Amino acid sequence: LGLALASMTTLREFRAVDLRELGWALAGRFTGTAAAGAVIAMLPAALFASVFALMLLAAIGLSLTRWRVLPSARNLLVAGLLSGFMGTITSVGAPPMALVYQNMPGPKVRATLGAFLALGAALSLATLALVGRFTAAQAASALWLFPPLALGFLTSRYFVRHVDRSRRAVR
């Protein structure tokens, strides 16, 4: 579902994607995803729940900080790496990237972050399938949630302009 939502967001505002920044972030994402795949493959199932919980708490912690980070090549690479690792293990990979984009214009945030999350989710799902942690049955069960997701996305187009006026909603 994250892949679907990120893809729809990117398509809606494709012209605002910053391809240079996306490239740096994806370079980090590939590395972080590969590292997460290796950890998942080697980690006993009993220990996985603890790692999952710690990574989720780290994601929440990152989202609550007021740390101001600009989208430089280095910051995007590091945020992409953290996002790839966290996103593959917990499916919550947005906080490191959101931290980098928190002060950017709404269309750029939605489009570039959407493209990053769509490509990253596809990579994470492929990695999880490769290590036996994502199945066709899981994908099929997600299809039941697609109609409400699509309805919410279609409805969101009426609220985007309000979000852009109120920067608090993007941060």
C-alpha positions, -999 to +999 in steps of 0.1 A: +000+000+000+029+023+007+042+016-028+008+024-043+003+057-023+038+069-030+034+062-067+001+080-069+016+110-051+045+111-074+024+109-105+002+137-093+031+161-090+057+146-112+071+179-125+082+188-089+105+158-085+141+169-079+160+142-098+194+151-085+183+149-049+164+117-057+195+101-071+215+108-039+188+095-017+183+064-037+220+056-036+217+055+002+184+036+000+200+007-020+227+003+006+204+005+036+180-020+020+207-045+012+220-042+048+185-047+062+180-078+039+212-093+053+201-086+089+167-100+083+181-132+067+205-138+096+182-127+125+162-154+143+125-149+141+123-145+179+147-116+179+132-099+148+102-085+169+127-067+192+147-052+163+114-042+147+102-025+178+135-006+183+136+006+147+099+018+150+108+037+181+138+052+164+115+063+135+091+079+159+119+097+177+133+110+144+099+124+135+096+143+168+129+161+165+132+198+155+166+192+140+170+213+109+187+193+081+191+206+045+189+183+014+227+183+006+242+153-012+257+139+021+225+144+041+204+127+014+228+098+012+227+092+049+189+097+052+184+074+023+206+047+039+187+050+072+154+050+054+163+019+034+173+000+066+143+012+086+118+009+058+128-026+049+127-039+085+097-019+098+080-005+066+084+029+082+112+045+062+099+080+058+111+098+090+148+102+080+138+116+046+110+137+060+136+153+084+157+164+053+126+177+035+107+193+064+115+229+052+111+224+015+081+235-006+050+212-005+050+201-041+088+192-040+083+173-007+054+153-020+068+146-054+104+138-046+096+120-013+069+101-032+093+090-059+119+080-033+094+060-012+078+043-043+111+031-057+124+023-022+092+003-013+096-017-045+132-024-036+123-033+000+095-057-011+118-074-036+145-078-009+119-091+016+107-116-010+142-127-017+149-135+020+115-152+024+097-125+044+072-113+018+047-136+001+021-135-026-005-141+001+006-109+019+004-090-013-031-103-020-043-093+015-031-057+009-054-055-022-084-054+002-072-021+015-065-005-018-100+008-025-101+029+007-065+041+000-075+052-035-106+070-021-085+088+004-060+098-022-087+111-046-102+131-017-068+145-008-066+165-040-091+189-025-069+195+006-035+199-010-038+236-015-047+241+022-017+220+032+006+242+012-008+273+028-003+259+063+033+247+065+026+230+099+008+203+080+038+195+058+063+195+086 
